[in-house]
Amino acid sequence: MAVDQTRQGHMPLPDDRMADRSETLAYVEAVRFTNPIEQEFRGKVDDKYQFSCNSEDIKVHGWMSTNPSVGFWQITPSHEYRSGGPLKQQLTSHVGPTSLSVFISGHYMGDRTPQFRNGEPWKKVFGPVFIYLNSGSTGTNTSALWSDANIQMKKEMQSWPYSFPVSDDFPKSKQRGSVYGRLLVRDRYINILDFLPGGSAYVGLAPPGEVGSWQTEGKGYQFWTLSSTNGVFAINNIRPGIYNLYASVPGFIGEYKSDKIITIRPGENTDLRDVIYFPPRNGPTLWEIGYPDRSAAEFFIPDPDSQYLNPILTYHDRFRQYGLWDMYSNIYPNEDLVYTIHTSDYRKDWFFAHATR
């Protein structure tokens, strides 16, 4: 199974998850193998949530076999129809063999799924999702199947939006619009005179709402990109409709939301010119822990308990290992951590997640 470049490997059989071959852990999706059919998995943990991905990273995932040498792949050229925006975690592939295409989900955000009033009209197109099958001669390495699937994924992304759907509810390329502009940051406590470029920022169009509302939005469509180092951005192939522009800039707290509604019309290329973000301030920064970029990657991630390992996560996505929440109380058995400004190092002294003790 492969869900991205680093999380790949030979997987257990579905029978290994049965009660006579495994023990259920803190929740039913997580098991530890006690008597697997293939003994290499004895003592290892399997949990479908360990193979979740940000929506923006779910481009190709699936399954391979070596005898015969075949691959089954799910390719997602666009995420415009998924709920929660580019950073929303979604399930992908897991033991089954199962390959999921999740359109709307409350995973990782509680019960914030779309709610409808009596008689409220709603229409939304999900997909299309591309299923790709490939094969190789006997003895072909699985990496060759994975590489070929990635080549096909890039072709599908270049072909989006597809021209073959006949539904009027799926606009073709010429029936869509685009926006472009430059994101700047005005923070007088960093630079009193000049604007700063909003580089490497998430910039997106999503249905009108409040600051950050895109994170729980699932009724409409969303279109996102990353700005260049100097803050320039362009978003193409946008469905006609009304939107707000949202953005978050690495290194600055808070989020941007446009005050005005942006209307996308078929075939129009809209120049938003300079978009200025004013981060919330009550004064100069006295201290900060970590780096504000919507990630906890810079903080301390402990090694998992050796009896709950998933070897696929040994070097990458370590935060997904099972039971790390228990490691907090192991490290701090008597009281919560104490972080001393200018003395402590957030890379080793600040736990990556807020866990109970």
Summary of the structure (lengths in Angstrom):
residues: 357
radius of gyration: 22.9
end to end distance: 35.0
largest distance: 68.8
contacts: 999
relative contact order: 0.13
helix: 17%
strand: 25%
